[in-house]
C-alpha cells in the first residue's frame, strides 16, 4: 500500500505519532510524509502558514504542487489543513483510492458531494470549527464525530485517537468504493 501523509500547520503529528504507523499492512507499505511549508514554498509554521493557506487560494496552490510532487497513492491521510490540501489535490488530479481527513475543519467550506474518491472524515465533538453533522449527508463521505475530543486529538495517545484509528482501519478494509450516502455518526 502506498500512503501519502500531509501534516497540519504545525508539522504534526510527528512520525512517531502518525496514525499511518498503525495501518493494516504497514510493514509492506510505503509511507511518504509531506509538510505544508514544502507545498507552499513558505518558511513558516502555525498561524503564519495558515494565513498563506487561506489567502490567495493557498489551499489550491498547495494542492496543485502536491499533484506535481506526489506519485499516485493508494491512501492519503491528512491532518487538519493537510486534509483540506489533499481534498483539493484529489479534485485537481491526484490519483487516490481512499482519502482520510482527520480534524480537517476547513472541509466545512466545500461540498461533500464534490469528492472524486471515497472519503473518511473524522472530527472531534468539541472542535467548534468542524462541519455541521449533516455536512456529509447524501455524499460519498463517511463522517464520524469522536465524543469529547478536541481539534488536535490526533496528536497524542488517547481514547479519541484509538477510536479514530479503529474507524480508519474499518474504512480501509471495506471492499470497493462504497459511495452511497452517509451522515455523521457519533462514536461511543
Backbone as JSON Lines, residues from 0, in Angstrom:
{"i":0,"aa":"X","n":[0.85,-1.18,0.0],"ca":[0.0,0.0,0.0],"c":[0.89,1.24,0.0]}
{"i":1,"aa":"X","n":[0.55,2.19,-0.84],"ca":[1.26,3.47,-0.9],"c":[0.44,4.5,-0.14]}
{"i":2,"aa":"X","n":[1.03,5.08,0.92],"ca":[0.32,6.02,1.79],"c":[1.0,7.38,1.68]}
{"i":3,"aa":"X","n":[0.2,8.4,1.45],"ca":[0.67,9.78,1.4],"c":[0.09,10.5,2.61]}
{"i":4,"aa":"X","n":[0.95,11.1,3.43],"ca":[0.54,11.82,4.63],"c":[0.87,13.29,4.46]}
{"i":5,"aa":"X","n":[-0.09,14.17,4.78],"ca":[0.17,15.6,4.81],"c":[-0.16,16.08,6.22]}
{"i":6,"aa":"X","n":[0.84,16.7,6.85],"ca":[0.73,17.13,8.24],"c":[-0.08,18.42,8.37]}
{"i":7,"aa":"X","n":[-0.3,18.84,9.61],"ca":[-1.04,20.08,9.88],"c":[-0.12,21.3,9.81]}
{"i":8,"aa":"X","n":[-0.62,22.46,10.16],"ca":[0.16,23.7,10.05],"c":[1.31,23.78,11.03]}
{"i":9,"aa":"X","n":[1.33,22.89,12.0],"ca":[2.42,22.85,12.98],"c":[3.4,21.71,12.69]}
{"i":10,"aa":"X","n":[3.21,21.01,11.57],"ca":[4.07,19.87,11.24],"c":[3.73,18.63,12.03]}
{"i":11,"aa":"X","n":[2.53,18.59,12.58],"ca":[2.11,17.46,13.4],"c":[1.12,16.6,12.64]}
{"i":12,"aa":"X","n":[1.02,15.36,13.01],"ca":[1.81,14.7,14.02],"c":[3.17,14.31,13.49]}
{"i":13,"aa":"X","n":[4.11,14.13,14.39],"ca":[5.42,13.63,14.01],"c":[5.32,12.18,13.61]}
{"i":14,"aa":"X","n":[6.37,11.65,13.05],"ca":[6.39,10.26,12.57],"c":[6.0,9.27,13.66]}
{"i":15,"aa":"X","n":[6.43,9.52,14.88],"ca":[6.15,8.58,15.97],"c":[4.67,8.57,16.36]}
{"i":16,"aa":"X","n":[3.95,9.67,16.1],"ca":[2.54,9.76,16.5],"c":[1.57,9.63,15.33]}
{"i":17,"aa":"X","n":[2.06,9.49,14.11],"ca":[1.18,9.43,12.94],"c":[0.37,8.14,12.95]}
{"i":18,"aa":"X","n":[-0.91,8.27,12.66],"ca":[-1.79,7.1,12.6],"c":[-1.36,6.11,11.51]}
{"i":19,"aa":"X","n":[-0.6,6.56,10.54],"ca":[-0.14,5.66,9.47],"c":[0.73,4.53,10.03]}
{"i":20,"aa":"X","n":[1.33,4.74,11.2],"ca":[2.17,3.7,11.82],"c":[1.35,2.48,12.23]}
{"i":21,"aa":"X","n":[0.04,2.62,12.31],"ca":[-0.82,1.56,12.82],"c":[-1.76,1.0,11.76]}
{"i":22,"aa":"X","n":[-1.55,1.35,10.51],"ca":[-2.45,0.87,9.46],"c":[-2.21,-0.6,9.17]}
{"i":23,"aa":"X","n":[-3.28,-1.31,8.76],"ca":[-3.09,-2.71,8.39],"c":[-2.13,-2.82,7.21]}
{"i":24,"aa":"X","n":[-1.23,-3.78,7.25],"ca":[-0.28,-3.99,6.18],"c":[0.83,-2.96,6.15]}
{"i":25,"aa":"X","n":[1.01,-2.23,7.24],"ca":[2.01,-1.18,7.29],"c":[3.41,-1.7,6.96]}
{"i":26,"aa":"X","n":[3.71,-2.92,7.34],"ca":[5.05,-3.47,7.1],"c":[5.38,-3.5,5.62]}
{"i":27,"aa":"X","n":[4.38,-3.67,4.78],"ca":[4.59,-3.71,3.34],"c":[4.29,-2.36,2.68]}
{"i":28,"aa":"X","n":[3.96,-1.36,3.46],"ca":[3.56,-0.06,2.92],"c":[4.76,0.86,2.71]}
{"i":29,"aa":"X","n":[4.58,1.74,1.76],"ca":[5.5,2.84,1.54],"c":[4.76,4.09,1.99]}
{"i":30,"aa":"X","n":[5.31,4.77,3.0],"ca":[4.66,5.94,3.56],"c":[5.51,7.16,3.26]}
{"i":31,"aa":"X","n":[4.89,8.14,2.64],"ca":[5.58,9.4,2.33],"c":[4.85,10.52,3.07]}
{"i":32,"aa":"X","n":[5.6,11.31,3.82],"ca":[5.03,12.44,4.56],"c":[5.53,13.74,3.95]}
{"i":33,"aa":"X","n":[4.59,14.65,3.74],"ca":[4.91,15.96,3.17],"c":[4.32,17.02,4.1]}
{"i":34,"aa":"X","n":[5.11,18.04,4.39],"ca":[4.66,19.15,5.21],"c":[4.09,20.27,4.37]}
{"i":35,"aa":"X","n":[3.2,21.03,4.95],"ca":[2.58,22.14,4.24],"c":[3.57,23.23,3.82]}
{"i":36,"aa":"X","n":[4.61,23.54,4.62],"ca":[5.57,24.55,4.16],"c":[6.22,24.17,2.82]}
{"i":37,"aa":"X","n":[6.52,22.89,2.65],"ca":[7.1,22.42,1.39],"c":[6.15,22.66,0.22]}
{"i":38,"aa":"X","n":[4.87,22.43,0.44],"ca":[3.88,22.59,-0.63],"c":[3.65,24.05,-0.99]}
{"i":39,"aa":"X","n":[3.83,24.93,-0.02],"ca":[3.61,26.35,-0.27],"c":[4.89,27.11,-0.58]}
{"i":40,"aa":"X","n":[6.03,26.46,-0.4],"ca":[7.29,27.16,-0.56],"c":[7.43,28.26,0.48]}
{"i":41,"aa":"X","n":[6.91,28.01,1.67],"ca":[6.92,29.0,2.74],"c":[7.81,28.53,3.88]}
{"i":42,"aa":"X","n":[8.55,29.45,4.45],"ca":[9.43,29.12,5.57],"c":[8.76,29.58,6.87]}
{"i":43,"aa":"X","n":[7.62,28.96,7.18],"ca":[6.9,29.33,8.39],"c":[5.99,28.17,8.8]}
{"i":44,"aa":"X","n":[5.47,28.27,10.01],"ca":[4.51,27.29,10.52],"c":[3.43,28.03,11.28]}
{"i":45,"aa":"X","n":[2.5,27.28,11.83],"ca":[1.46,27.86,12.68],"c":[0.56,28.84,11.95]}
{"i":46,"aa":"X","n":[0.21,29.9,12.66],"ca":[-0.75,30.87,12.13],"c":[-0.25,31.58,10.87]}
{"i":47,"aa":"X","n":[1.05,31.81,10.79],"ca":[1.6,32.42,9.58],"c":[1.38,31.51,8.37]}
{"i":48,"aa":"X","n":[1.62,30.24,8.55],"ca":[1.38,29.27,7.48],"c":[-0.11,29.19,7.16]}
{"i":49,"aa":"X","n":[-0.94,29.23,8.19],"ca":[-2.4,29.21,8.0],"c":[-2.83,30.38,7.12]}
{"i":50,"aa":"X","n":[-2.29,31.56,7.36],"ca":[-2.62,32.73,6.53],"c":[-2.24,32.49,5.07]}
{"i":51,"aa":"X","n":[-1.09,31.86,4.84],"ca":[-0.69,31.53,3.46],"c":[-1.71,30.61,2.8]}
{"i":52,"aa":"X","n":[-2.28,29.72,3.57],"ca":[-3.25,28.78,3.01],"c":[-4.6,29.43,2.69]}
{"i":53,"aa":"X","n":[-5.07,30.3,3.58],"ca":[-6.42,30.84,3.4],"c":[-6.44,32.07,2.5]}
{"i":54,"aa":"X","n":[-5.3,32.72,2.32],"ca":[-5.25,33.9,1.47],"c":[-4.77,33.5,0.07]}
{"i":55,"aa":"X","n":[-5.3,34.13,-0.91],"ca":[-4.86,33.95,-2.31],"c":[-4.88,32.5,-2.77]}
{"i":56,"aa":"X","n":[-5.92,31.78,-2.43],"ca":[-6.07,30.4,-2.89],"c":[-4.91,29.49,-2.5]}
{"i":57,"aa":"X","n":[-4.37,29.66,-1.31],"ca":[-3.23,28.86,-0.85],"c":[-3.52,27.37,-0.81]}
{"i":58,"aa":"X","n":[-4.75,26.99,-0.45],"ca":[-5.09,25.57,-0.42],"c":[-4.99,24.97,-1.83]}
{"i":59,"aa":"X","n":[-5.5,25.7,-2.81],"ca":[-5.46,25.2,-4.19],"c":[-4.02,25.19,-4.7]}
{"i":60,"aa":"X","n":[-3.25,26.21,-4.39],"ca":[-1.84,26.24,-4.82],"c":[-1.07,25.07,-4.22]}
{"i":61,"aa":"X","n":[-1.27,24.83,-2.93],"ca":[-0.6,23.7,-2.27],"c":[-1.05,22.37,-2.89]}
{"i":62,"aa":"X","n":[-2.33,22.27,-3.2],"ca":[-2.86,21.04,-3.79],"c":[-2.25,20.78,-5.16]}
{"i":63,"aa":"X","n":[-2.16,21.81,-5.97],"ca":[-1.57,21.65,-7.3],"c":[-0.1,21.26,-7.2]}
{"i":64,"aa":"X","n":[0.6,21.84,-6.26],"ca":[2.02,21.47,-6.03],"c":[2.11,20.01,-5.59]}
{"i":65,"aa":"X","n":[1.17,19.59,-4.75],"ca":[1.16,18.2,-4.28],"c":[0.93,17.25,-5.46]}
{"i":66,"aa":"X","n":[0.05,17.6,-6.35],"ca":[-0.19,16.77,-7.54],"c":[1.1,16.63,-8.34]}
{"i":67,"aa":"X","n":[1.87,17.71,-8.43],"ca":[3.14,17.66,-9.17],"c":[4.21,16.85,-8.44]}
{"i":68,"aa":"X","n":[4.2,16.9,-7.1],"ca":[5.23,16.24,-6.29],"c":[4.98,14.76,-6.03]}
{"i":69,"aa":"X","n":[3.73,14.43,-5.82],"ca":[3.4,13.09,-5.33],"c":[3.03,12.16,-6.48]}
{"i":70,"aa":"X","n":[3.55,10.97,-6.39],"ca":[3.08,9.93,-7.3],"c":[1.71,9.5,-6.81]}
{"i":71,"aa":"X","n":[1.06,8.74,-7.6],"ca":[-0.24,8.23,-7.17],"c":[-0.09,7.51,-5.85]}
{"i":72,"aa":"X","n":[-1.12,7.57,-5.03],"ca":[-1.13,6.89,-3.74],"c":[-2.39,6.05,-3.63]}
{"i":73,"aa":"X","n":[-2.29,4.98,-2.88],"ca":[-3.48,4.19,-2.62],"c":[-4.36,4.9,-1.6]}
{"i":74,"aa":"X","n":[-3.7,5.42,-0.56],"ca":[-4.39,6.07,0.55],"c":[-3.68,7.38,0.86]}
{"i":75,"aa":"X","n":[-4.46,8.42,1.1],"ca":[-3.91,9.69,1.57],"c":[-4.52,9.99,2.93]}
{"i":76,"aa":"X","n":[-3.68,10.46,3.84],"ca":[-4.08,10.77,5.21],"c":[-3.66,12.2,5.51]}
{"i":77,"aa":"X","n":[-4.62,13.07,5.75],"ca":[-4.31,14.47,6.02],"c":[-4.83,14.9,7.37]}
{"i":78,"aa":"X","n":[-4.0,15.66,8.06],"ca":[-4.35,16.18,9.37],"c":[-4.68,17.66,9.27]}
{"i":79,"aa":"X","n":[-5.84,18.03,9.77],"ca":[-6.29,19.41,9.8],"c":[-6.17,20.03,8.4]}
{"i":80,"aa":"X","n":[-5.4,21.11,8.24],"ca":[-5.27,21.75,6.93],"c":[-4.69,20.8,5.89]}
{"i":81,"aa":"X","n":[-3.9,19.82,6.32],"ca":[-3.37,18.83,5.39],"c":[-4.46,18.03,4.71]}
{"i":82,"aa":"X","n":[-5.55,17.76,5.42],"ca":[-6.68,17.06,4.82],"c":[-7.36,17.89,3.75]}
{"i":83,"aa":"X","n":[-7.48,19.18,4.0],"ca":[-8.09,20.07,3.0],"c":[-7.21,20.16,1.75]}
{"i":84,"aa":"X","n":[-5.9,20.2,1.93],"ca":[-5.0,20.21,0.78],"c":[-5.16,18.91,-0.02]}
{"i":85,"aa":"X","n":[-5.23,17.79,0.67],"ca":[-5.42,16.51,-0.04],"c":[-6.76,16.46,-0.76]}
{"i":86,"aa":"X","n":[-7.81,16.98,-0.14],"ca":[-9.13,17.05,-0.78],"c":[-9.02,17.81,-2.09]}
{"i":87,"aa":"X","n":[-8.39,18.99,-2.03],"ca":[-8.22,19.81,-3.22],"c":[-7.33,19.09,-4.25]}
{"i":88,"aa":"X","n":[-6.29,18.4,-3.79],"ca":[-5.41,17.66,-4.7],"c":[-6.18,16.57,-5.44]}
{"i":89,"aa":"X","n":[-7.09,15.89,-4.74],"ca":[-7.91,14.87,-5.4],"c":[-8.78,15.5,-6.48]}
{"i":90,"aa":"X","n":[-9.27,16.7,-6.22],"ca":[-10.07,17.41,-7.22],"c":[-9.22,17.88,-8.41]}
{"i":91,"aa":"X","n":[-7.91,18.04,-8.18],"ca":[-7.01,18.52,-9.22],"c":[-6.16,17.41,-9.85]}
{"i":92,"aa":"X","n":[-6.58,16.16,-9.66],"ca":[-5.96,15.07,-10.4],"c":[-5.07,14.11,-9.65]}
{"i":93,"aa":"X","n":[-4.89,14.29,-8.34],"ca":[-4.1,13.31,-7.59],"c":[-4.89,12.0,-7.55]}
{"i":94,"aa":"X","n":[-4.28,10.94,-8.03],"ca":[-4.96,9.64,-8.1],"c":[-4.87,8.95,-6.74]}
{"i":95,"aa":"X","n":[-6.02,8.7,-6.14],"ca":[-6.13,8.05,-4.84],"c":[-7.24,7.01,-4.88]}
{"i":96,"aa":"X","n":[-7.09,5.97,-4.06],"ca":[-8.19,5.04,-3.87],"c":[-9.07,5.46,-2.7]}
{"i":97,"aa":"X","n":[-8.44,6.03,-1.67],"ca":[-9.16,6.46,-0.46],"c":[-8.49,7.7,0.12]}
{"i":98,"aa":"X","n":[-9.3,8.56,0.71],"ca":[-8.81,9.77,1.37],"c":[-9.32,9.8,2.79]}
{"i":99,"aa":"X","n":[-8.42,10.06,3.73],"ca":[-8.77,10.15,5.15],"c":[-8.39,11.54,5.63]}
{"i":100,"aa":"X","n":[-9.37,12.26,6.15],"ca":[-9.17,13.61,6.65],"c":[-9.47,13.61,8.15]}
{"i":101,"aa":"X","n":[-8.48,13.97,8.95],"ca":[-8.62,13.98,10.4],"c":[-8.59,15.42,10.88]}
{"i":102,"aa":"X","n":[-9.67,15.85,11.5],"ca":[-9.82,17.23,12.01],"c":[-9.63,18.28,10.93]}
{"i":103,"aa":"X","n":[-10.05,17.96,9.74],"ca":[-9.92,18.89,8.61],"c":[-11.14,19.8,8.56]}
{"i":104,"aa":"X","n":[-11.18,20.75,9.47],"ca":[-12.38,21.57,9.67],"c":[-12.68,22.49,8.5]}
{"i":105,"aa":"X","n":[-11.71,22.82,7.69],"ca":[-11.96,23.67,6.52],"c":[-12.85,22.97,5.49]}
{"i":106,"aa":"X","n":[-13.04,21.68,5.65],"ca":[-13.95,20.97,4.75],"c":[-15.37,21.53,4.86]}
{"i":107,"aa":"X","n":[-15.66,22.23,5.95],"ca":[-16.99,22.83,6.12],"c":[-17.28,23.84,5.0]}
{"i":108,"aa":"X","n":[-16.26,24.29,4.29],"ca":[-16.42,25.28,3.23],"c":[-16.57,24.66,1.85]}
{"i":109,"aa":"X","n":[-16.55,23.34,1.76],"ca":[-16.69,22.68,0.46],"c":[-17.89,21.75,0.48]}
{"i":110,"aa":"X","n":[-18.37,21.43,-0.68],"ca":[-19.48,20.48,-0.8],"c":[-18.94,19.07,-0.65]}
{"i":111,"aa":"X","n":[-19.53,18.3,0.25],"ca":[-19.09,16.92,0.42],"c":[-19.36,16.08,-0.82]}
{"i":112,"aa":"X","n":[-20.29,16.51,-1.66],"ca":[-20.62,15.77,-2.88],"c":[-19.54,15.93,-3.95]}
{"i":113,"aa":"X","n":[-18.6,16.86,-3.76],"ca":[-17.61,17.17,-4.8],"c":[-16.42,16.22,-4.81]}
{"i":114,"aa":"X","n":[-16.33,15.29,-3.9],"ca":[-15.14,14.44,-3.85],"c":[-15.17,13.33,-4.9]}
{"i":115,"aa":"X","n":[-14.04,13.13,-5.59],"ca":[-14.0,12.07,-6.6],"c":[-13.58,10.71,-6.05]}
{"i":116,"aa":"X","n":[-13.28,10.62,-4.76],"ca":[-12.85,9.36,-4.15],"c":[-13.62,9.15,-2.84]}
{"i":117,"aa":"X","n":[-13.68,7.91,-2.36],"ca":[-14.28,7.67,-1.05],"c":[-13.47,8.38,0.04]}
{"i":118,"aa":"X","n":[-14.17,9.03,0.95],"ca":[-13.51,9.82,1.99],"c":[-14.03,9.41,3.36]}
{"i":119,"aa":"X","n":[-13.1,9.33,4.29],"ca":[-13.43,9.21,5.72],"c":[-13.0,10.52,6.35]}
{"i":120,"aa":"X","n":[-13.92,11.22,7.0],"ca":[-13.62,12.47,7.69],"c":[-13.95,12.29,9.17]}
{"i":121,"aa":"X","n":[-12.97,12.52,10.03],"ca":[-13.15,12.31,11.47],"c":[-12.89,13.64,12.18]}
{"i":122,"aa":"X","n":[-13.82,14.01,13.05],"ca":[-13.75,15.28,13.77],"c":[-13.97,15.06,15.26]}
{"i":123,"aa":"X","n":[-13.39,15.94,16.06],"ca":[-13.65,15.94,17.49],"c":[-14.95,16.65,17.79]}
{"i":124,"aa":"X","n":[-15.73,16.07,18.68],"ca":[-17.03,16.66,19.05],"c":[-16.87,18.09,19.58]}
{"i":125,"aa":"X","n":[-15.79,18.35,20.31],"ca":[-15.58,19.67,20.91],"c":[-14.78,20.62,20.03]}
{"i":126,"aa":"X","n":[-14.65,20.3,18.77],"ca":[-13.98,21.18,17.83],"c":[-15.03,22.16,17.29]}
{"i":127,"aa":"X","n":[-14.95,23.43,17.67],"ca":[-16.0,24.38,17.28],"c":[-16.04,24.66,15.78]}
{"i":128,"aa":"X","n":[-15.01,24.29,15.04],"ca":[-14.96,24.58,13.61],"c":[-15.29,23.4,12.71]}
{"i":129,"aa":"X","n":[-15.68,22.28,13.29],"ca":[-15.99,21.12,12.45],"c":[-17.26,21.4,11.63]}
{"i":130,"aa":"X","n":[-17.4,20.7,10.52],"ca":[-18.64,20.87,9.74],"c":[-19.86,20.44,10.54]}
{"i":131,"aa":"X","n":[-21.0,20.93,10.12],"ca":[-22.27,20.52,10.75],"c":[-22.45,19.02,10.55]}
{"i":132,"aa":"X","n":[-23.18,18.39,11.45],"ca":[-23.4,16.94,11.38],"c":[-23.97,16.51,10.03]}
{"i":133,"aa":"X","n":[-24.77,17.35,9.41],"ca":[-25.41,17.0,8.14],"c":[-24.51,17.24,6.93]}
{"i":134,"aa":"X","n":[-23.3,17.75,7.12],"ca":[-22.41,18.1,6.02],"c":[-22.2,16.95,5.04]}
{"i":135,"aa":"X","n":[-22.02,15.74,5.52],"ca":[-21.71,14.6,4.65],"c":[-22.94,13.88,4.1]}
{"i":136,"aa":"X","n":[-24.11,14.27,4.54],"ca":[-25.34,13.56,4.13],"c":[-25.48,13.54,2.61]}
{"i":137,"aa":"X","n":[-25.8,12.37,2.08],"ca":[-26.05,12.22,0.66],"c":[-24.8,12.23,-0.21]}
{"i":138,"aa":"X","n":[-23.64,12.04,0.39],"ca":[-22.39,12.06,-0.38],"c":[-21.62,10.77,-0.15]}
{"i":139,"aa":"X","n":[-20.46,10.67,-0.78],"ca":[-19.57,9.52,-0.6],"c":[-18.63,9.69,0.58]}
{"i":140,"aa":"X","n":[-18.94,10.62,1.46],"ca":[-18.09,10.88,2.63],"c":[-18.68,10.18,3.84]}
{"i":141,"aa":"X","n":[-17.85,9.44,4.52],"ca":[-18.23,8.88,5.82],"c":[-17.66,9.84,6.85]}
{"i":142,"aa":"X","n":[-18.52,10.46,7.62],"ca":[-18.07,11.41,8.64],"c":[-18.36,10.84,10.02]}
{"i":143,"aa":"X","n":[-17.38,10.93,10.9],"ca":[-17.54,10.44,12.27],"c":[-17.12,11.52,13.25]}
{"i":144,"aa":"X","n":[-17.86,11.59,14.33],"ca":[-17.6,12.55,15.39],"c":[-17.11,11.76,16.61]}
{"i":145,"aa":"X","n":[-15.93,12.13,17.09],"ca":[-15.37,11.48,18.28],"c":[-15.85,12.24,19.52]}
{"i":146,"aa":"X","n":[-16.56,11.57,20.43],"ca":[-17.09,12.26,21.61],"c":[-15.98,12.87,22.48]}
{"i":147,"aa":"X","n":[-16.28,14.03,22.98],"ca":[-15.43,14.75,23.95],"c":[-14.03,15.02,23.43]}
{"i":148,"aa":"X","n":[-13.82,14.94,22.15],"ca":[-12.48,15.16,21.58],"c":[-12.36,16.6,21.07]}
{"i":149,"aa":"X","n":[-11.16,17.13,21.22],"ca":[-10.83,18.47,20.74],"c":[-10.27,18.36,19.32]}
{"i":150,"aa":"X","n":[-9.88,19.5,18.76],"ca":[-9.36,19.54,17.39],"c":[-8.09,18.69,17.22]}
{"i":151,"aa":"X","n":[-7.15,18.8,18.13],"ca":[-5.86,18.12,17.97],"c":[-5.78,16.78,18.71]}
{"i":152,"aa":"X","n":[-6.91,16.07,18.78],"ca":[-6.92,14.77,19.47],"c":[-5.94,13.78,18.84]}
{"i":153,"aa":"X","n":[-5.59,13.98,17.61],"ca":[-4.71,13.05,16.89],"c":[-3.25,13.16,17.32]}
{"i":154,"aa":"X","n":[-2.9,14.15,18.12],"ca":[-1.51,14.41,18.44],"c":[-0.91,13.61,19.58]}
{"i":155,"aa":"X","n":[-1.72,12.86,20.31],"ca":[-1.19,12.11,21.45],"c":[-2.03,10.87,21.68]}
{"i":156,"aa":"X","n":[-1.42,9.87,22.3],"ca":[-2.17,8.66,22.64],"c":[-3.37,9.03,23.48]}
{"i":157,"aa":"X","n":[-4.53,8.54,23.09],"ca":[-5.76,8.82,23.82],"c":[-6.85,7.88,23.33]}
{"i":158,"aa":"X","n":[-7.92,7.82,24.07],"ca":[-9.08,7.02,23.66],"c":[-9.63,7.56,22.34]}
{"i":159,"aa":"X","n":[-9.64,8.89,22.19],"ca":[-10.15,9.5,20.96],"c":[-9.32,9.06,19.75]}
{"i":160,"aa":"X","n":[-8.01,9.06,19.9],"ca":[-7.16,8.65,18.79],"c":[-7.36,7.17,18.49]}
{"i":161,"aa":"X","n":[-7.55,6.35,19.52],"ca":[-7.82,4.92,19.31],"c":[-9.13,4.73,18.54]}
{"i":162,"aa":"X","n":[-10.16,5.5,18.86],"ca":[-11.44,5.42,18.14],"c":[-11.26,5.83,16.68]}
{"i":163,"aa":"X","n":[-10.49,6.88,16.47],"ca":[-10.22,7.33,15.1],"c":[-9.49,6.24,14.32]}
{"i":164,"aa":"X","n":[-8.48,5.66,14.91],"ca":[-7.73,4.6,14.24],"c":[-8.63,3.42,13.9]}
{"i":165,"aa":"X","n":[-9.52,3.05,14.79],"ca":[-10.45,1.95,14.52],"c":[-11.32,2.26,13.3]}
{"i":166,"aa":"X","n":[-11.79,3.49,13.18],"ca":[-12.6,3.88,12.02],"c":[-11.78,3.85,10.74]}
{"i":167,"aa":"X","n":[-10.53,4.28,10.83],"ca":[-9.65,4.26,9.66],"c":[-9.43,2.82,9.2]}
{"i":168,"aa":"X","n":[-9.14,1.93,10.13],"ca":[-8.93,0.53,9.78],"c":[-10.18,-0.06,9.14]}
{"i":169,"aa":"X","n":[-11.36,0.21,9.7],"ca":[-12.62,-0.26,9.1],"c":[-12.79,0.28,7.69]}
{"i":170,"aa":"X","n":[-12.53,1.56,7.52],"ca":[-12.67,2.22,6.22],"c":[-11.75,1.58,5.17]}
{"i":171,"aa":"X","n":[-10.52,1.28,5.56],"ca":[-9.57,0.7,4.62],"c":[-9.87,-0.76,4.3]}
{"i":172,"aa":"X","n":[-10.57,-1.42,5.17],"ca":[-10.89,-2.84,4.94],"c":[-12.15,-3.02,4.11]}
{"i":173,"aa":"X","n":[-12.89,-1.97,3.87],"ca":[-14.11,-2.09,3.08],"c":[-13.77,-2.43,1.64]}
{"i":174,"aa":"X","n":[-14.46,-3.4,1.08],"ca":[-14.18,-3.73,-0.32],"c":[-14.76,-2.67,-1.24]}
{"i":175,"aa":"X","n":[-14.0,-2.33,-2.26],"ca":[-14.51,-1.41,-3.27],"c":[-14.8,-0.03,-2.72]}
{"i":176,"aa":"X","n":[-15.28,0.8,-3.59],"ca":[-15.62,2.17,-3.22],"c":[-17.12,2.28,-3.0]}
{"i":177,"aa":"X","n":[-17.51,2.33,-1.76],"ca":[-18.92,2.47,-1.44],"c":[-19.24,3.96,-1.36]}
{"i":178,"aa":"X","n":[-19.94,4.48,-2.36],"ca":[-20.21,5.91,-2.39],"c":[-21.68,6.21,-2.1]}
{"i":179,"aa":"X","n":[-22.36,5.31,-1.43],"ca":[-23.73,5.63,-1.04],"c":[-23.71,6.7,0.03]}
{"i":180,"aa":"X","n":[-24.83,7.33,0.25],"ca":[-24.89,8.46,1.17],"c":[-24.6,8.09,2.6]}
{"i":181,"aa":"X","n":[-23.91,8.99,3.29],"ca":[-23.6,8.81,4.7],"c":[-23.93,10.09,5.43]}
{"i":182,"aa":"X","n":[-24.19,9.97,6.69],"ca":[-24.31,11.14,7.54],"c":[-23.35,10.97,8.7]}
{"i":183,"aa":"X","n":[-23.18,12.0,9.47],"ca":[-22.24,11.95,10.58],"c":[-22.7,10.92,11.6]}
{"i":184,"aa":"X","n":[-21.78,10.11,12.03],"ca":[-22.05,9.12,13.07],"c":[-21.2,9.47,14.27]}
{"i":185,"aa":"X","n":[-21.78,9.36,15.43],"ca":[-21.04,9.63,16.65],"c":[-20.53,8.31,17.2]}
{"i":186,"aa":"X","n":[-19.28,8.32,17.6],"ca":[-18.65,7.12,18.14],"c":[-18.86,7.05,19.63]}
{"i":187,"aa":"X","n":[-19.0,5.85,20.14],"ca":[-19.2,5.67,21.58],"c":[-17.87,5.61,22.3]}
